[in-house]
Structures are given as C-alpha cells and as structure tokens.
Amino acid sequence: MDRLQLDDFTDLIERPDGGVRRDAEARRERLAVPPGALGRLDELGEWLAAAQGVVPVRPVERPRMVLFAGDHGIAALGVSRRPEGGAADLVRAVLEGASPAAVLARRLDVPVRVVDLALDCAPDAFPAEVSRHRVRRGSGRIDIEDALTAEEAEEAFRAGMAVADEEADSGTDLVVLGDVSVGGTTAAAVLVAALCGTDASVVTGRGGEAIDDLAWMRKCAAVRDALRRARPVLGDQLALLATVGGADLTAMTGFLLQCAVRKLPVILDGVVASACALVGQRVAFRAPDWWLAGHDSGEPGQAKALDRMALEPVLTTGVRVGEGAGALLALPLVRSAAALAAELPEHPEAEKPTESTASEQPEAADAAEASGESEASA
C-alpha cells in the first residue's frame, strides 16, 4: 500500500458550487417572504444548495449520525469525571438507545452508526459492524508518550476515509458527526492549542460531566505537557495526530476530509469534532466549506477552533454531553431551511394588461378629452 499523502487532499477537495449558491441567493430574492425575515435559515438553505449543487435545494432525506469511539490513556490522570476506559459503557448506552443522543436520533428518525477505533475493551464486546475498524485498545497517554505509532495513525486515518466512502456510497446525504470517548476533550484541547498557538488554560474546558477545580488544574497540566510534545511536529498533521490525537480523533479527521472529497456535507458536534476539523483545515483549506458547526457547547477549545475556521454555530445550547447530541439539535433547522428554500412561493409576476383592457384605454382617453372640451365651451 502506498504511503498516505495528505497533500493530495488540497487538489481533491473543491469548494461547494459558487454558481449554484448565487442562483440560490437570487431565488431567495424572488420569494414572497421578505429578505432577512427568515434569519439564519436563508444562509443554511443556500449552504445546502451549494453542497448539493442544485437549485431549488433538495430535502435532507437520508441523514446519518456517525460516532467515532475510543479511550484515551490521559484519562488515567483524573482529567475526567468518567472512569478511565469507560467509553465502552457510553457506547453500550448509545446502542441500547439510552443515551441523550440516541433518544434524539430516534425522535428525529436518524440512524446511528458507532465506529470503534480504540475502545479499551475486548474486541468482541460489540457487534462486528461496530468494531471492524478498531486500530488498538486505547490510545497512549499523550503527556508522556505518543497516542499512536505512525503505522497506527495511518491505519486510523484510512479507516475514517473508508467510513466516509461507505456513507457516501450508501446514499447518505448529510452526516451528523460526534464522538464517544473518555479523555477525548483533553486530546482535542491539545490539538487546538497547538494549531492556534495558545496556552493550555485558554482551551481547557471542564468536559461533558463538569469537573471540579482540582481536576481542571490536572487537565490543564496534562494539556500543557502534551503541548510540549506536539509543537515539534506541527508541520506534519498525521504525525501531530499520532503524537497527541488518538485513533478516534485521527479517524474523524480522515472522515471529514474524505467527506469533503465526496461532497458530503457534515454537521459538527462539540470540541472533539471541531478540533479534528481544525486539523483538516490545516491539510486542505477548502474543506471547512463542507462543514457546519451545529452548536456552541461552551467549551473554550471549540470556540477557538470555530473562530479559526470562521464557522458560526447554528445554535448556542450549552449541551456538553457529546455523542453528537448538540449537532443533532441543529438538524431540524437545516431541514426546515431546505423546505422553506424549496417550497415557498415566489413573488407573483406583475399583471400584464389584457387585450380587452388595452383596447378600452383609448376609448376612455377620448371620453375624458371630449368631456374636457364640452366643459371649456360652456
């Protein structure tokens, strides 16, 4: 197998069709509803039309939520309220329909796909469709060691690309992207800090289950130590992911870039998805045009990443539970935007004078003129 060349994505990824977007904007100007009255929904409809390459925009009929799962060794330092190696329990809750994301997905009629990249459990703990892309059992403790070997990083990246191809080939027309991890927000904070050139405290949040001050300080220290290891490999995105990312984050980055290649739009969830998107932007600068920030979770690392990519969240919910739940909340708005853009009537054309009306106009003018003459003679 040839070595993975990330530079190829720069040539493979095109922007969404600008001509179609202009056509969508022109159509919006012709709608009966005044411009600006629908707020952000106009922009969402135009974004989706450009991604689909068609006006009027098509409805989102086959969305899919894709969750990349993995455990991170950094959780051993007590940077999360969840136990080290506990991501398997979170995955089990999703598969059983008992997690917030699973409940929302069920109500919104969105199928859920979980991809195990590095869960710290036996490989046969879950069905084959969940675990067949597994790279390793848990990612390394990034403050003192690499998360992955170079070979594992390439395997994880290719796994993400393969999942994107599978979704595109199956007819999925929009992806809601999230993660199921323990320690993932710490790795995400390191990536954001490294790529934005900021200190650990600026990007370190308190996670899905909010940690106390002592745990936050431990998390900041872990991000700081991992950041020292990340800086020497900033010029090589795959090496960066291997050093401080982890199998699930590496796969998510490959997934996002391949979705952009396949022209498959993606709604991003929280800080983990946003950090992976930021790495993807460093690989291919046009790629973020295919991604939509679903919500603002309140995590400082996510805000920093989205600002760097110039992506404005659709919602400000403060939802930090992860697992794609916040991004799912944005899906009804995207669907509504598509419906409004496609189904609202345009302004009726100005009525043209009929033939009978046109023939009556000279007679009326003659009558008025005759009336004027009679008044003058009187």
Disulfide bonds with the S-S distance in Angstrom:
none
